[in-house]
Amino acid sequence: MPLHESIFPTFFLSGFECSTFLWKDQGRRDCSAETMHLRHAQEDYAFLRHLGIGVAREGCPWPFVDLGGGRYDFSCLDPLIEAMHAQHVLPIWDLCHYGYPDDLDPFGAEFVPRFADYCRAVAAYVVPKLPGPHFFTPINEITFFAFIGGEWGWAAPFRTTRADRFDLRQRLCAADIAGVKAIREVCPDARMVHIDPLVNVVAPRDRPDQIAAAWRETYEDTFVAWDIIAGKRNPELGGSPDVLDVLGVNCYSFGQMEYREQGPHAPLPRDDDRIVPLCHLLKYAYERYRRPMIIGETSGLEEGRHHWLRDTVQEALAAVDQGIDLHGVCLFPAVDMKDWGKGIWVHNGLADLVEDRGDLRRVPVKAYCDELRHWQKRLNRVTRLDEDPLSDPVDLDDIVAAARELKLTSDANWH
């Protein structure tokens, strides 16, 4: 048995875009339907198995399965569960990916108890149907959700002030904590993966008066939701380190930003000398909570995807060599997704989607998949799942040993 056993059956994870928000000028979105993931569930999960990926972030669409009055229709999950069984891939169930039922108000008294009831019902449905261990993300990206729904007005509840953002964030945290406790009534051993972006915000070069505000965005505001869930703030909401459980940090190039007082911050150019190495951000987040950690989402774009994977793994290994307890890297998404606003394909998946006579054909991105294989072999990881991926747990000592042998130097070169 491994001396330092991972939480997950494989070190590399993946996932499928599953947002269900009410988007400002487009109404209710179902991003999973946009990729035809349900139709291609067996193919999509077989692709992950072929790549040696044994865990996938997968959505349960709260707005569609919650019929109100304590009634639920989980039939949309059945094809996914069948594919998971057939391909030996375990899910991290994402229970609220920006969307909630039409008749709910996040600021209303019914929101938290109804979310807890829904979480309890999901667990009761999926846990008996799949082998353990069981993983859940109650509410995805609370910090970012609070921005797009509370301050920027992009998604429901379409609020537009900083105060609304703070209030929405706290309400989402309260619901998340209640959801964790409801899930564990059904499955006491369930593990929680709490996902939020890891960012670096800097002041414009000509605005030294904004240095303090940018610093707060990076080192305080980014961590408020995790702090509440971990019980560091608002203890009356019931957070604790055990509720936080697994820290999932999302890492993208556009997470390095220049501060803007109004609206979203501006992404830094890739050669900007104010970019902070990912290793430093990972280490800061880990040392704040000392919880098991994953990179919860990461991907490059178009022809740069394999370069991004290489840079991310190198930075992650540099952080492992400095002592962080990293349990995995989630390459997200597995198949391409559409830009939320523009509706065009982003080209950030392990496979692109090509329109073909009313269908969406999956086309693996060879350079990206080859880079994944390279790192699987270097880290002594499987490159294809066998019939029982859980029989040989990941030994994180392999990851630590590789980090020590490679002696990678962290840098800010994210080209």
Buried (B, 14 or more C-beta within 10 A) or exposed (E): EEEBEBBBBBBBBBBBBBBBBBBBEEEBBBBBBBBBBBEBBBBBBBBBBBBBBBBBBBBBBBBBBBEEEEEBEBEBBEBBBBBBEEBBBBBBBBBBBBBBBEEBEBEEEEBBEBBBBBBBBBBBBBBEEBEEBBBBBBBBBBBBBBBBBBBBBBBBBBBEEEEBBBBBBBBBBBBBBBBBBBBBEBBEEBBBBBBBBBBBBBBBEEEEEBEEBBBEBBEEBBBBBBBBBBBBBBEEBBBBEEBBBBBBBBBBBEBBBBBEEEEEBEBBEEEBEBBBBBBBBBBBBBEBBEBBBBBBBBBBEEEBBBBBBBBBBBBBBBBBBBEBBBBBBBBBBBBBBBEBEEEEBBBBBBBBBEEEEEEBBBBBBEEBBEBBBBBBEBBBBBBEBEEEBEEEBBBBEBBBBBBEEBEBEBBBEBE
